[in-house]
């Protein structure tokens, strides 16, 4: 079952590795979790500057016409409104429908197509589809909705 397995994978990594910098969080927690969720590693593009002049998308995943941006923060980092706005700005600028913001433990799914009124950080929060803390057993059932199968298939 995807929920129990990915929950175990994420929490085992977090417990073994502790607080990590952004790159180690990406390599040791986020990428294995994304692979488990059905995202093919050969479709990952790291440090993508396309569509973003001076800004860098940590991971972009592209398979045919399906595209997803993933913004990674270091393990233990408390994700803020400004981080949600950062990823929302990336997906809007790149005309990408979906984005995932994560610190390895918390996963936030964002959709560009949610109609919002206003501007700034608060409008970005309106585009959140799911916000899941993978360390909470009662929330693990929602991790499957971050999978390639649920988002694109």
C-alpha positions as CSV (number, residue, x, y, z in Angstrom):
1,X,0.0,0.0,0.0
2,X,1.4,3.4,-1.1
3,X,0.4,5.2,2.1
4,X,2.2,3.0,4.6
5,X,5.3,2.5,2.4
6,X,5.9,6.1,1.6
7,X,5.2,7.1,5.2
8,X,7.8,4.6,6.4
9,X,10.3,5.7,3.8
10,X,10.0,9.4,4.7
11,X,10.1,8.9,8.4
12,X,12.9,6.3,8.4
13,X,15.0,8.8,6.4
14,X,14.1,11.7,8.7
15,X,14.9,9.7,11.8
16,X,18.2,8.3,10.5
17,X,19.5,11.5,8.9
18,X,18.1,14.2,11.2
19,X,18.2,17.8,10.2
20,X,19.8,18.1,6.7
21,X,20.7,21.0,4.5
22,X,18.6,21.6,1.4
23,X,20.6,19.5,-1.0
24,X,20.8,16.5,1.3
25,X,17.1,16.8,2.0
26,X,16.5,16.7,-1.7
27,X,18.8,13.7,-2.4
28,X,18.1,11.6,0.7
29,X,14.4,12.2,1.3
30,X,12.5,14.1,-1.5
31,X,13.9,12.3,-4.6
32,X,13.3,8.8,-3.1
33,X,9.8,9.8,-2.1
34,X,9.1,11.2,-5.6
35,X,10.3,8.0,-7.2
36,X,8.1,6.0,-4.9
37,X,5.2,8.2,-6.0
38,X,5.8,7.2,-9.6
39,X,7.9,10.1,-10.9
40,X,10.6,8.7,-13.2
41,X,14.1,9.9,-12.2
42,X,15.2,10.4,-15.8
43,X,12.5,13.1,-16.1
44,X,14.0,15.2,-13.3
45,X,15.8,18.4,-14.2
46,X,17.7,20.0,-11.3
47,X,18.3,23.7,-10.7
48,X,16.1,24.7,-13.6
49,X,16.4,28.4,-14.6
50,X,14.0,28.1,-17.6
51,X,11.3,30.8,-17.5
52,X,12.8,32.3,-14.3
53,X,15.7,34.8,-15.1
54,X,17.4,35.0,-11.7
55,X,15.4,32.3,-9.9
56,X,16.0,28.6,-9.8
57,X,13.5,25.8,-9.5
58,X,15.0,23.1,-7.4
59,X,13.5,20.2,-9.3
60,X,11.4,20.3,-12.4
61,X,9.8,17.0,-13.6
62,X,8.7,16.8,-17.2
63,X,7.3,13.7,-19.0
64,X,5.7,14.5,-22.4
65,X,3.3,17.4,-21.7
66,X,3.1,16.7,-17.9
67,X,5.2,19.1,-15.9
68,X,5.7,19.6,-12.1
69,X,7.9,22.0,-10.1
70,X,9.2,20.9,-6.8
71,X,10.7,23.4,-4.3
72,X,12.8,21.9,-1.6
73,X,13.6,23.4,1.8
74,X,16.0,22.0,4.3
75,X,14.8,19.3,6.7
76,X,13.6,20.9,9.9
77,X,12.8,24.2,8.2
78,X,9.4,25.7,9.1
79,X,7.7,26.4,5.7
80,X,6.4,29.9,5.5
81,X,3.8,31.8,3.4
82,X,6.6,33.4,1.5
83,X,7.8,29.9,0.4
84,X,4.3,29.1,-0.9
85,X,4.4,32.4,-2.8
86,X,7.8,31.6,-4.2
87,X,6.6,28.3,-5.7
88,X,3.3,29.8,-6.8
89,X,5.3,32.5,-8.7
90,X,7.4,29.8,-10.3
91,X,4.5,27.7,-11.5
92,X,2.6,30.8,-12.8
93,X,5.7,32.1,-14.6
94,X,6.4,28.7,-16.1
95,X,2.7,28.1,-17.0
96,X,2.9,24.9,-15.0
97,X,-0.3,23.6,-13.4
98,X,1.2,21.8,-10.4
99,X,3.9,22.3,-7.8
100,X,5.1,20.6,-4.6
101,X,6.7,22.5,-1.8
102,X,8.5,20.3,0.8
103,X,11.0,20.2,3.6
104,X,11.1,16.4,3.3
105,X,8.5,16.0,6.1
106,X,5.8,18.4,5.1
107,X,4.4,18.3,1.6
108,X,2.3,21.1,0.1
109,X,0.5,20.6,-3.3
110,X,-0.2,23.7,-5.2
111,X,-2.4,24.2,-8.3
112,X,-2.1,27.2,-10.5
113,X,-5.6,26.9,-12.0
114,X,-7.4,27.6,-8.7
115,X,-9.1,30.9,-9.3
116,X,-8.1,33.5,-6.7
117,X,-8.9,37.2,-6.1
118,X,-6.2,39.5,-4.8
119,X,-2.5,39.4,-4.8
120,X,0.6,38.7,-2.7
121,X,1.3,35.8,-0.2
122,X,-2.4,35.3,0.7
123,X,-3.5,34.6,-2.8
124,X,-0.8,32.0,-3.0
125,X,-2.2,30.2,0.0
126,X,-5.6,30.0,-1.8
127,X,-3.9,27.7,-4.4
128,X,-3.0,25.1,-1.9
129,X,-4.7,21.8,-2.7
130,X,-3.2,19.7,0.1
131,X,-0.9,20.3,3.1
132,X,0.4,17.0,4.6
133,X,2.8,16.4,7.5
134,X,4.2,13.0,6.6
135,X,5.3,12.4,10.2
136,X,1.7,12.3,11.4
137,X,0.2,8.8,11.0
138,X,-3.3,10.2,10.7
139,X,-2.2,12.3,7.6
140,X,-0.4,9.6,5.7
141,X,-3.5,8.6,3.7
142,X,-3.2,11.8,1.8
143,X,0.3,11.3,0.5
144,X,-1.0,9.2,-2.4
145,X,-2.6,12.4,-3.8
146,X,0.9,13.7,-4.5
147,X,1.6,10.8,-6.9
148,X,2.0,11.0,-10.6
149,X,-1.0,8.7,-10.9
150,X,-3.3,11.0,-9.1
151,X,-2.0,14.3,-10.6
152,X,-1.4,13.3,-14.2
153,X,-2.9,9.9,-15.0
